[in-house]
Amino acid sequence: MDEAPKPSSPTSFHEGDDSSWFDWKFAKMGYASGLVTGLSIAYMVFATGRPWWFVKMIEEKQTTKVRRVSRRGRARR
């Protein structure tokens, strides 16, 4: 008839506890502010003209991909 007491949980976190150390409000605020800042910078860069550094980078990657594919195709023939 003597029941043993239930062991307490090792952490102090409870599912309904609103005072957790990590608050999702801060994560959402950081995400939203980063998104707004990134979109603003992207708009300014693309509105002022073509970002040549970005265009060159993409074109170089495309040419290396095309070269790889064409070299592989020649070796198989």
Secondary structure, 3 states (H helix, E strand, C coil): CCCCCCCCCCCCCCCCCCCCCCCHHHHHHHHHHHHHHHHHHHHHHHHHCCCHHHHHHHHHHHHHHHHHHHHHHHHHC
